[in-house]
Amino acid sequence: MFSRKPKYYFILAWSLVGAIIILSLLPGNDLPTLNWWDHIQVDKIGHILFYGATAWCFKKYKLEQADPSRISFIYIALILMGIALEYFQEIMQLGRQFDVFDVVANSFGVGLVAFIKRP
């Protein structure tokens, strides 16, 4: 079958998904303010890192299995999750709004992992 190592990647990947959902749906006034950092949109680095790390963990898990055929589906699902969370931020009216640059950063993080040959 496969070693215990991929199981940890699977658990870590789903933990990251949970963290992304929680952080994305926090009310805007609960988020820390970064003052001058806000002007350079440093949060996009966080989007790239979180989504990239999640995609990488799922990739590691799937590549250790006998059938890694569904990894593309996972990448698409992560990108769609990012878009959905941006819409939820807009409609929940908790001080956050839809940001197309967040969607781009999320997709870029997933895309970086998708185009790496093998981890």
A tleap script that builds the chain and sets N, CA, C and O, in Angstrom:
source leaprc.protein.ff14SB
mol = sequence {
  NMET PHE SER ARG LYS PRO LYS TYR TYR PHE
  ILE LEU ALA TRP SER LEU VAL GLY ALA ILE
  ILE ILE LEU SER LEU LEU PRO GLY ASN ASP
  LEU PRO THR LEU ASN TRP TRP ASP HIE ILE
  GLN VAL ASP LYS ILE GLY HIE ILE LEU PHE
  TYR GLY ALA THR ALA TRP CYS PHE LYS LYS
  TYR LYS LEU GLU GLN ALA ASP PRO SER ARG
  ILE SER PHE ILE TYR ILE ALA LEU ILE LEU
  MET GLY ILE ALA LEU GLU TYR PHE GLN GLU
  ILE MET GLN LEU GLY ARG GLN PHE ASP VAL
  PHE ASP VAL VAL ALA ASN SER PHE GLY VAL
  GLY LEU VAL ALA PHE ILE LYS ARG CPRO
}
set mol.1.N position { 0.848 -1.179 0.000 }
set mol.1.CA position { 0.000 0.000 0.000 }
set mol.1.C position { 0.891 1.238 0.000 }
set mol.1.O position { 1.655 1.429 -0.946 }
set mol.2.N position { 0.822 2.078 1.017 }
set mol.2.CA position { 1.719 3.225 1.114 }
set mol.2.C position { 2.097 3.443 2.574 }
set mol.2.O position { 1.420 2.966 3.485 }
set mol.3.N position { 3.164 4.153 2.772 }
set mol.3.CA position { 3.663 4.374 4.124 }
set mol.3.C position { 2.747 5.312 4.899 }
set mol.3.O position { 1.783 5.857 4.362 }
set mol.4.N position { 3.074 5.485 6.172 }
set mol.4.CA position { 2.283 6.370 7.033 }
set mol.4.C position { 2.531 7.835 6.701 }
set mol.4.O position { 1.702 8.685 7.022 }
set mol.5.N position { 3.644 8.141 6.071 }
set mol.5.CA position { 4.014 9.524 5.764 }
set mol.5.C position { 2.944 10.276 4.968 }
set mol.5.O position { 2.618 11.408 5.324 }
set mol.6.N position { 2.384 9.687 3.899 }
set mol.6.CA position { 1.352 10.426 3.150 }
set mol.6.C position { 0.128 10.792 3.988 }
set mol.6.O position { -0.520 11.808 3.734 }
set mol.7.N position { -0.184 9.974 4.975 }
set mol.7.CA position { -1.337 10.268 5.827 }
set mol.7.C position { -1.144 11.615 6.525 }
set mol.7.O position { -2.101 12.372 6.687 }
set mol.8.N position { 0.073 11.914 6.933 }
set mol.8.CA position { 0.345 13.193 7.590 }
set mol.8.C position { 0.152 14.359 6.621 }
set mol.8.O position { -0.333 15.419 7.016 }
set mol.9.N position { 0.525 14.169 5.369 }
set mol.9.CA position { 0.294 15.211 4.373 }
set mol.9.C position { -1.199 15.455 4.187 }
set mol.9.O position { -1.643 16.594 4.041 }
set mol.10.N position { -1.955 14.381 4.196 }
set mol.10.CA position { -3.404 14.472 4.043 }
set mol.10.C position { -4.020 15.247 5.214 }
set mol.10.O position { -4.847 16.136 5.011 }
set mol.11.N position { -3.615 14.906 6.422 }
set mol.11.CA position { -4.128 15.587 7.616 }
set mol.11.C position { -3.706 17.055 7.610 }
set mol.11.O position { -4.515 17.932 7.915 }
set mol.12.N position { -2.454 17.327 7.268 }
set mol.12.CA position { -1.970 18.701 7.218 }
set mol.12.C position { -2.713 19.508 6.148 }
set mol.12.O position { -3.068 20.665 6.370 }
set mol.13.N position { -2.942 18.888 4.989 }
set mol.13.CA position { -3.660 19.575 3.909 }
set mol.13.C position { -5.056 19.980 4.367 }
set mol.13.O position { -5.468 21.119 4.150 }
set mol.14.N position { -5.785 19.069 4.992 }
set mol.14.CA position { -7.131 19.396 5.444 }
set mol.14.C position { -7.124 20.383 6.606 }
set mol.14.O position { -8.058 21.171 6.754 }
set mol.15.N position { -6.084 20.348 7.426 }
set mol.15.CA position { -5.941 21.345 8.490 }
set mol.15.C position { -5.737 22.731 7.884 }
set mol.15.O position { -6.297 23.713 8.371 }
set mol.16.N position { -4.942 22.810 6.831 }
set mol.16.CA position { -4.732 24.080 6.143 }
set mol.16.C position { -6.017 24.581 5.493 }
set mol.16.O position { -6.297 25.779 5.514 }
set mol.17.N position { -6.799 23.671 4.916 }
set mol.17.CA position { -8.097 24.062 4.342 }
set mol.17.C position { -8.963 24.684 5.437 }
set mol.17.O position { -9.587 25.723 5.222 }
set mol.18.N position { -9.001 24.052 6.607 }
set mol.18.CA position { -9.777 24.594 7.720 }
set mol.18.C position { -9.282 25.972 8.144 }
set mol.18.O position { -10.078 26.877 8.394 }
set mol.19.N position { -7.962 26.123 8.223 }
set mol.19.CA position { -7.388 27.424 8.601 }
set mol.19.C position { -7.728 28.492 7.570 }
set mol.19.O position { -8.047 29.626 7.930 }
set mol.20.N position { -7.661 28.138 6.296 }
set mol.20.CA position { -7.998 29.094 5.232 }
set mol.20.C position { -9.450 29.547 5.365 }
set mol.20.O position { -9.748 30.737 5.258 }
set mol.21.N position { -10.343 28.601 5.596 }
set mol.21.CA position { -11.765 28.937 5.717 }
set mol.21.C position { -11.999 29.847 6.925 }
set mol.21.O position { -12.703 30.851 6.820 }
set mol.22.N position { -11.418 29.501 8.052 }
set mol.22.CA position { -11.609 30.313 9.262 }
set mol.22.C position { -11.050 31.717 9.069 }
set mol.22.O position { -11.722 32.704 9.364 }
set mol.23.N position { -9.814 31.803 8.570 }
set mol.23.CA position { -9.196 33.115 8.384 }
set mol.23.C position { -9.924 33.952 7.332 }
set mol.23.O position { -9.993 35.176 7.443 }
set mol.24.N position { -10.460 33.290 6.321 }
set mol.24.CA position { -11.159 34.015 5.258 }
set mol.24.C position { -12.503 34.560 5.708 }
set mol.24.O position { -12.979 35.562 5.175 }
set mol.25.N position { -13.114 33.910 6.678 }
set mol.25.CA position { -14.459 34.320 7.088 }
set mol.25.C position { -14.496 35.078 8.404 }
set mol.25.O position { -15.572 35.340 8.943 }
set mol.26.N position { -13.321 35.434 8.927 }
set mol.26.CA position { -13.298 36.294 10.107 }
set mol.26.C position { -13.833 37.677 9.733 }
set mol.26.O position { -13.566 38.173 8.638 }
set mol.27.N position { -14.583 38.295 10.638 }
set mol.27.CA position { -15.029 39.666 10.357 }
set mol.27.C position { -13.831 40.591 10.165 }
set mol.27.O position { -12.785 40.404 10.787 }
set mol.28.N position { -13.992 41.577 9.308 }
set mol.28.CA position { -12.913 42.496 8.988 }
set mol.28.C position { -12.357 43.233 10.190 }
set mol.28.O position { -11.160 43.517 10.240 }
set mol.29.N position { -13.205 43.547 11.162 }
set mol.29.CA position { -12.723 44.266 12.336 }
set mol.29.C position { -11.978 43.366 13.319 }
set mol.29.O position { -11.376 43.864 14.271 }
set mol.30.N position { -12.008 42.033 13.103 }
set mol.30.CA position { -11.249 41.103 13.945 }
set mol.30.C position { -9.836 40.879 13.418 }
set mol.30.O position { -9.017 40.244 14.084 }
set mol.31.N position { -9.551 41.392 12.240 }
set mol.31.CA position { -8.235 41.205 11.646 }
set mol.31.C position { -7.267 42.260 12.162 }
set mol.31.O position { -7.649 43.410 12.377 }
set mol.32.N position { -6.009 41.866 12.360 }
set mol.32.CA position { -5.038 42.867 12.809 }
set mol.32.C position { -4.758 43.883 11.710 }
set mol.32.O position { -4.756 43.540 10.528 }
set mol.33.N position { -4.526 45.112 12.093 }
set mol.33.CA position { -4.167 46.134 11.113 }
set mol.33.C position { -2.653 46.230 11.031 }
set mol.33.O position { -1.959 46.179 12.047 }
set mol.34.N position { -2.159 46.365 9.836 }
set mol.34.CA position { -0.719 46.404 9.612 }
set mol.34.C position { -0.238 47.792 9.227 }
set mol.34.O position { 0.932 47.980 8.891 }
set mol.35.N position { -1.142 48.768 9.277 }
set mol.35.CA position { -0.833 50.162 8.952 }
set mol.35.C position { -0.111 50.306 7.620 }
set mol.35.O position { -0.718 50.085 6.572 }
set mol.36.N position { 1.173 50.672 7.629 }
set mol.36.CA position { 1.875 50.959 6.376 }
set mol.36.C position { 2.016 49.731 5.496 }
set mol.36.O position { 2.174 49.868 4.283 }
set mol.37.N position { 1.962 48.520 6.075 }
set mol.37.CA position { 2.037 47.303 5.258 }
set mol.37.C position { 0.807 47.158 4.361 }
set mol.37.O position { 0.880 46.552 3.291 }
set mol.38.N position { -0.314 47.713 4.800 }
set mol.38.CA position { -1.543 47.613 4.012 }
set mol.38.C position { -1.394 48.226 2.624 }
set mol.38.O position { -2.064 47.804 1.682 }
set mol.39.N position { -0.534 49.202 2.498 }
set mol.39.CA position { -0.376 49.874 1.215 }
set mol.39.C position { 0.337 49.020 0.170 }
set mol.39.O position { 0.187 49.264 -1.027 }
set mol.40.N position { 1.104 48.031 0.599 }
set mol.40.CA position { 1.805 47.188 -0.374 }
set mol.40.C position { 1.137 45.823 -0.529 }
set mol.40.O position { 1.653 44.956 -1.234 }
set mol.41.N position { 0.012 45.632 0.115 }
set mol.41.CA position { -0.789 44.416 0.003 }
set mol.41.C position { 0.024 43.160 0.305 }
set mol.41.O position { 0.029 42.210 -0.478 }
set mol.42.N position { 0.706 43.165 1.440 }
set mol.42.CA position { 1.528 42.033 1.847 }
set mol.42.C position { 0.675 40.790 2.120 }
set mol.42.O position { 1.203 39.679 2.149 }
set mol.43.N position { -0.629 40.963 2.319 }
set mol.43.CA position { -1.492 39.808 2.562 }
set mol.43.C position { -1.528 38.861 1.372 }
set mol.43.O position { -1.860 37.685 1.526 }
set mol.44.N position { -1.193 39.354 0.196 }
set mol.44.CA position { -1.187 38.481 -0.996 }
set mol.44.C position { -0.131 37.395 -0.864 }
set mol.44.O position { -0.307 36.288 -1.373 }
set mol.45.N position { 0.968 37.707 -0.183 }
set mol.45.CA position { 1.996 36.693 0.068 }
set mol.45.C position { 1.411 35.577 0.930 }
set mol.45.O position { 1.684 34.399 0.702 }
set mol.46.N position { 0.606 35.955 1.919 }
set mol.46.CA position { -0.066 34.961 2.753 }
set mol.46.C position { -1.002 34.080 1.943 }
set mol.46.O position { -1.063 32.869 2.156 }
set mol.47.N position { -1.731 34.689 1.012 }
set mol.47.CA position { -2.624 33.913 0.145 }
set mol.47.C position { -1.819 32.909 -0.682 }
set mol.47.O position { -2.184 31.736 -0.773 }
set mol.48.N position { -0.739 33.370 -1.275 }
set mol.48.CA position { 0.102 32.483 -2.088 }
set mol.48.C position { 0.656 31.344 -1.229 }
set mol.48.O position { 0.621 30.182 -1.635 }
set mol.49.N position { 1.160 31.677 -0.054 }
set mol.49.CA position { 1.767 30.654 0.805 }
set mol.49.C position { 0.745 29.644 1.326 }
set mol.49.O position { 1.000 28.440 1.301 }
set mol.50.N position { -0.407 30.121 1.796 }
set mol.50.CA position { -1.415 29.198 2.326 }
set mol.50.C position { -1.957 28.265 1.249 }
set mol.50.O position { -2.029 27.054 1.455 }
set mol.51.N position { -2.336 28.819 0.109 }
set mol.51.CA position { -2.893 27.985 -0.946 }
set mol.51.C position { -1.815 27.096 -1.568 }
set mol.51.O position { -2.088 25.951 -1.926 }
set mol.52.N position { -0.605 27.613 -1.697 }
set mol.52.CA position { 0.493 26.807 -2.220 }
set mol.52.C position { 0.839 25.658 -1.293 }
set mol.52.O position { 1.049 24.535 -1.751 }
set mol.53.N position { 0.901 25.924 0.014 }
set mol.53.CA position { 1.208 24.871 0.984 }
set mol.53.C position { 0.126 23.800 0.990 }
set mol.53.O position { 0.424 22.609 1.084 }
set mol.54.N position { -1.121 24.224 0.890 }
set mol.54.CA position { -2.228 23.266 0.864 }
set mol.54.C position { -2.144 22.390 -0.390 }
set mol.54.O position { -2.272 21.168 -0.307 }
set mol.55.N position { -1.930 23.011 -1.542 }
set mol.55.CA position { -1.797 22.245 -2.789 }
set mol.55.C position { -0.604 21.303 -2.718 }
set mol.55.O position { -0.684 20.172 -3.197 }
set mol.56.N position { 0.504 21.751 -2.125 }
set mol.56.CA position { 1.700 20.921 -2.025 }
set mol.56.C position { 1.448 19.700 -1.145 }
set mol.56.O position { 1.878 18.596 -1.478 }
set mol.57.N position { 0.751 19.890 -0.021 }
set mol.57.CA position { 0.441 18.754 0.863 }
set mol.57.C position { -0.459 17.740 0.164 }
set mol.57.O position { -0.231 16.534 0.263 }
set mol.58.N position { -1.471 18.220 -0.534 }
set mol.58.CA position { -2.332 17.293 -1.280 }
set mol.58.C position { -1.527 16.588 -2.373 }
set mol.58.O position { -1.716 15.395 -2.606 }
set mol.59.N position { -0.637 17.310 -3.037 }
set mol.59.CA position { 0.182 16.715 -4.098 }
set mol.59.C position { 1.082 15.619 -3.529 }
set mol.59.O position { 1.173 14.532 -4.099 }
set mol.60.N position { 1.748 15.900 -2.405 }
set mol.60.CA position { 2.607 14.903 -1.771 }
set mol.60.C position { 1.808 13.661 -1.407 }
set mol.60.O position { 2.268 12.537 -1.607 }
set mol.61.N position { 0.618 13.865 -0.875 }
set mol.61.CA position { -0.239 12.748 -0.495 }
set mol.61.C position { -0.626 11.923 -1.715 }
set mol.61.O position { -0.520 10.696 -1.701 }
set mol.62.N position { -1.074 12.598 -2.773 }
set mol.62.CA position { -1.540 11.878 -3.964 }
set mol.62.C position { -0.395 11.183 -4.702 }
set mol.62.O position { -0.594 10.089 -5.229 }
set mol.63.N position { 0.784 11.777 -4.755 }
set mol.63.CA position { 1.894 11.165 -5.484 }
set mol.63.C position { 2.434 9.926 -4.786 }
set mol.63.O position { 3.070 9.088 -5.426 }
set mol.64.N position { 2.194 9.797 -3.498 }
set mol.64.CA position { 2.636 8.614 -2.762 }
set mol.64.C position { 1.652 7.450 -2.910 }
set mol.64.O position { 1.961 6.319 -2.533 }
set mol.65.N position { 0.488 7.727 -3.451 }
set mol.65.CA position { -0.501 6.679 -3.654 }
set mol.65.C position { -0.284 5.998 -4.997 }
set mol.65.O position { 0.461 6.491 -5.844 }
set mol.66.N position { -0.936 4.873 -5.179 }
set mol.66.CA position { -0.809 4.139 -6.431 }
set mol.66.C position { -1.468 4.870 -7.594 }
set mol.66.O position { -1.022 4.742 -8.735 }
set mol.67.N position { -2.530 5.641 -7.320 }
set mol.67.CA position { -3.259 6.329 -8.372 }
set mol.67.C position { -3.345 7.826 -8.094 }
set mol.67.O position { -4.292 8.276 -7.449 }
set mol.68.N position { -2.366 8.613 -8.574 }
set mol.68.CA position { -2.388 10.058 -8.322 }
set mol.68.C position { -3.190 10.843 -9.353 }
set mol.68.O position { -2.918 12.024 -9.569 }
set mol.69.N position { -4.173 10.212 -9.994 }
set mol.69.CA position { -4.871 10.817 -11.128 }
set mol.69.C position { -5.745 12.018 -10.774 }
set mol.69.O position { -6.051 12.818 -11.657 }
set mol.70.N position { -6.149 12.171 -9.543 }
set mol.70.CA position { -7.109 13.225 -9.197 }
set mol.70.C position { -6.467 14.514 -8.710 }
set mol.70.O position { -7.168 15.371 -8.173 }
set mol.71.N position { -5.189 14.681 -8.873 }
set mol.71.CA position { -4.532 15.872 -8.356 }
set mol.71.C position { -5.023 17.131 -9.077 }
set mol.71.O position { -5.146 18.182 -8.448 }
set mol.72.N position { -5.300 17.050 -10.361 }
set mol.72.CA position { -5.823 18.209 -11.096 }
set mol.72.C position { -7.170 18.641 -10.528 }
set mol.72.O position { -7.453 19.835 -10.426 }
set mol.73.N position { -7.989 17.678 -10.162 }
set mol.73.CA position { -9.280 17.977 -9.551 }
set mol.73.C position { -9.079 18.742 -8.242 }
set mol.73.O position { -9.826 19.675 -7.948 }
set mol.74.N position { -8.089 18.354 -7.468 }
set mol.74.CA position { -7.809 19.021 -6.196 }
set mol.74.C position { -7.373 20.462 -6.439 }
set mol.74.O position { -7.805 21.368 -5.727 }
set mol.75.N position { -6.520 20.679 -7.438 }
set mol.75.CA position { -6.083 22.045 -7.753 }
set mol.75.C position { -7.271 22.926 -8.136 }
set mol.75.O position { -7.393 24.061 -7.674 }
set mol.76.N position { -8.130 22.394 -8.973 }
set mol.76.CA position { -9.312 23.148 -9.395 }
set mol.76.C position { -10.225 23.418 -8.198 }
set mol.76.O position { -10.768 24.515 -8.063 }
set mol.77.N position { -10.392 22.420 -7.333 }
set mol.77.CA position { -11.238 22.594 -6.153 }
set mol.77.C position { -10.682 23.675 -5.223 }
set mol.77.O position { -11.448 24.453 -4.655 }
set mol.78.N position { -9.362 23.730 -5.064 }
set mol.78.CA position { -8.766 24.773 -4.218 }
set mol.78.C position { -8.994 26.165 -4.798 }
set mol.78.O position { -9.292 27.106 -4.062 }
set mol.79.N position { -8.854 26.295 -6.104 }
set mol.79.CA position { -9.090 27.593 -6.746 }
set mol.79.C position { -10.559 27.994 -6.610 }
set mol.79.O position { -10.863 29.148 -6.309 }
set mol.80.N position { -11.462 27.049 -6.829 }
set mol.80.CA position { -12.894 27.338 -6.680 }
set mol.80.C position { -13.248 27.682 -5.234 }
set mol.80.O position { -14.102 28.533 -4.987 }
set mol.81.N position { -12.588 27.015 -4.273 }
set mol.81.CA position { -12.809 27.330 -2.866 }
set mol.81.C position { -12.396 28.781 -2.583 }
set mol.81.O position { -13.089 29.498 -1.861 }
set mol.82.N position { -11.274 29.203 -3.151 }
set mol.82.CA position { -10.808 30.577 -2.971 }
set mol.82.C position { -11.792 31.591 -3.529 }
set mol.82.O position { -12.043 32.627 -2.913 }
set mol.83.N position { -12.346 31.290 -4.693 }
set mol.83.CA position { -13.343 32.185 -5.292 }
set mol.83.C position { -14.607 32.230 -4.434 }
set mol.83.O position { -15.162 33.301 -4.187 }
set mol.84.N position { -15.056 31.055 -3.983 }
set mol.84.CA position { -16.259 30.991 -3.149 }
set mol.84.C position { -16.070 31.757 -1.845 }
set mol.84.O position { -16.983 32.454 -1.402 }
set mol.85.N position { -14.908 31.638 -1.232 }
set mol.85.CA position { -14.666 32.350 0.025 }
set mol.85.C position { -14.660 33.869 -0.177 }
set mol.85.O position { -15.103 34.623 0.690 }
set mol.86.N position { -14.160 34.297 -1.315 }
set mol.86.CA position { -14.207 35.738 -1.614 }
set mol.86.C position { -15.652 36.215 -1.753 }
set mol.86.O position { -15.995 37.301 -1.284 }
set mol.87.N position { -16.497 35.408 -2.395 }
set mol.87.CA position { -17.916 35.768 -2.502 }
set mol.87.C position { -18.578 35.794 -1.125 }
set mol.87.O position { -19.377 36.681 -0.826 }
set mol.88.N position { -18.234 34.802 -0.285 }
set mol.88.CA position { -18.809 34.780 1.069 }
set mol.88.C position { -18.393 36.022 1.848 }
set mol.88.O position { -19.193 36.584 2.596 }
set mol.89.N position { -17.147 36.453 1.675 }
set mol.89.CA position { -16.712 37.677 2.352 }
set mol.89.C position { -17.579 38.862 1.939 }
set mol.89.O position { -17.903 39.721 2.759 }
set mol.90.N position { -17.941 38.899 0.690 }
set mol.90.CA position { -18.759 40.003 0.167 }
set mol.90.C position { -20.186 39.944 0.716 }
set mol.90.O position { -20.708 40.955 1.185 }
set mol.91.N position { -20.815 38.780 0.661 }
set mol.91.CA position { -22.233 38.696 1.013 }
set mol.91.C position { -22.495 38.635 2.514 }
set mol.91.O position { -23.608 38.919 2.957 }
set mol.92.N position { -21.480 38.267 3.308 }
set mol.92.CA position { -21.687 38.176 4.759 }
set mol.92.C position { -21.697 39.547 5.431 }
set mol.92.O position { -22.138 39.663 6.574 }
set mol.93.N position { -21.234 40.559 4.763 }
set mol.93.CA position { -21.242 41.938 5.265 }
set mol.93.C position { -20.629 42.050 6.667 }
set mol.93.O position { -21.236 42.584 7.595 }
set mol.94.N position { -19.406 41.526 6.783 }
set mol.94.CA position { -18.694 41.583 8.057 }
set mol.94.C position { -17.426 42.423 7.950 }
set mol.94.O position { -16.434 42.155 8.628 }
set mol.95.N position { -17.467 43.434 7.097 }
set mol.95.CA position { -16.327 44.315 6.961 }
set mol.95.C position { -15.273 43.825 5.977 }
set mol.95.O position { -14.162 44.354 5.949 }
set mol.96.N position { -15.603 42.827 5.174 }
set mol.96.CA position { -14.679 42.315 4.169 }
set mol.96.C position { -15.383 42.375 2.819 }
set mol.96.O position { -16.612 42.435 2.763 }
set mol.97.N position { -14.622 42.359 1.744 }
set mol.97.CA position { -15.216 42.419 0.415 }
set mol.97.C position { -14.468 41.510 -0.542 }
set mol.97.O position { -13.349 41.073 -0.274 }
set mol.98.N position { -15.114 41.238 -1.663 }
set mol.98.CA position { -14.520 40.426 -2.721 }
set mol.98.C position { -13.295 41.160 -3.261 }
set mol.98.O position { -13.358 42.351 -3.564 }
set mol.99.N position { -12.178 40.436 -3.380 }
set mol.99.CA position { -10.948 41.028 -3.897 }
set mol.99.C position { -10.391 40.121 -4.989 }
set mol.99.O position { -9.905 39.025 -4.706 }
set mol.100.N position { -10.461 40.575 -6.220 }
set mol.100.CA position { -9.995 39.772 -7.343 }
set mol.100.C position { -8.503 39.473 -7.223 }
set mol.100.O position { -8.043 38.440 -7.711 }
set mol.101.N position { -7.741 40.359 -6.583 }
set mol.101.CA position { -6.306 40.106 -6.416 }
set mol.101.C position { -6.038 38.981 -5.410 }
set mol.101.O position { -5.010 38.309 -5.494 }
set mol.102.N position { -6.959 38.776 -4.461 }
set mol.102.CA position { -6.853 37.617 -3.579 }
set mol.102.C position { -7.058 36.334 -4.386 }
set mol.102.O position { -6.348 35.349 -4.185 }
set mol.103.N position { -8.024 36.352 -5.292 }
set mol.103.CA position { -8.270 35.190 -6.147 }
set mol.103.C position { -7.042 34.889 -7.004 }
set mol.103.O position { -6.653 33.732 -7.164 }
set mol.104.N position { -6.442 35.933 -7.545 }
set mol.104.CA position { -5.229 35.763 -8.362 }
set mol.104.C position { -4.098 35.184 -7.513 }
set mol.104.O position { -3.398 34.271 -7.952 }
set mol.105.N position { -3.917 35.709 -6.305 }
set mol.105.CA position { -2.855 35.213 -5.426 }
set mol.105.C position { -3.097 33.760 -5.030 }
set mol.105.O position { -2.161 32.961 -5.019 }
set mol.106.N position { -4.348 33.406 -4.703 }
set mol.106.CA position { -4.683 32.025 -4.367 }
set mol.106.C position { -4.358 31.101 -5.534 }
set mol.106.O position { -3.723 30.061 -5.357 }
set mol.107.N position { -4.797 31.486 -6.717 }
set mol.107.CA position { -4.584 30.678 -7.920 }
set mol.107.C position { -3.104 30.576 -8.248 }
set mol.107.O position { -2.643 29.528 -8.699 }
set mol.108.N position { -2.357 31.646 -8.027 }
set mol.108.CA position { -0.920 31.633 -8.280 }
set mol.108.C position { -0.219 30.646 -7.358 }
set mol.108.O position { 0.672 29.915 -7.792 }
set mol.109.N position { -0.619 30.620 -6.077 }
set mol.109.CA position { -0.037 29.663 -5.132 }
set mol.109.C position { -0.285 28.225 -5.550 }
set mol.109.O position { 0.616 27.388 -5.496 }
set mol.110.N position { -1.515 27.942 -5.967 }
set mol.110.CA position { -1.856 26.586 -6.429 }
set mol.110.C position { -1.104 26.290 -7.732 }
set mol.110.O position { -0.569 25.196 -7.912 }
set mol.111.N position { -1.069 27.268 -8.633 }
set mol.111.CA position { -0.410 27.071 -9.923 }
set mol.111.C position { 1.079 26.797 -9.793 }
set mol.111.O position { 1.631 25.991 -10.542 }
set mol.112.N position { 1.728 27.458 -8.852 }
set mol.112.CA position { 3.152 27.184 -8.649 }
set mol.112.C position { 3.395 25.711 -8.326 }
set mol.112.O position { 4.312 25.087 -8.860 }
set mol.113.N position { 2.569 25.178 -7.455 }
set mol.113.CA position { 2.708 23.779 -7.071 }
set mol.113.C position { 2.346 22.857 -8.233 }
set mol.113.O position { 2.991 21.829 -8.442 }
set mol.114.N position { 1.323 23.226 -8.978 }
set mol.114.CA position { 0.863 22.392 -10.095 }
set mol.114.C position { 1.938 22.233 -11.172 }
set mol.114.O position { 2.024 21.190 -11.820 }
set mol.115.N position { 2.736 23.248 -11.354 }
set mol.115.CA position { 3.734 23.194 -12.426 }
set mol.115.C position { 5.086 22.673 -11.994 }
set mol.115.O position { 5.991 22.533 -12.817 }
set mol.116.N position { 5.232 22.384 -10.718 }
set mol.116.CA position { 6.461 21.727 -10.254 }
set mol.116.C position { 6.361 20.259 -10.640 }
set mol.116.O position { 5.356 19.602 -10.367 }
set mol.117.N position { 7.408 19.752 -11.275 }
set mol.117.CA position { 7.370 18.362 -11.765 }
set mol.117.C position { 7.012 17.377 -10.666 }
set mol.117.O position { 5.941 16.772 -10.697 }
set mol.118.N position { 7.895 17.212 -9.704 }
set mol.118.CA position { 7.672 16.310 -8.587 }
set mol.118.C position { 8.312 16.909 -7.347 }
set mol.118.O position { 9.428 17.427 -7.395 }
set mol.119.N position { 7.590 16.831 -6.238 }
set mol.119.CA position { 8.151 17.398 -4.997 }
set mol.119.C position { 9.317 16.592 -4.473 }
set mol.119.O position { 9.893 16.938 -3.442 }
savepdb mol mol.pdb
quit
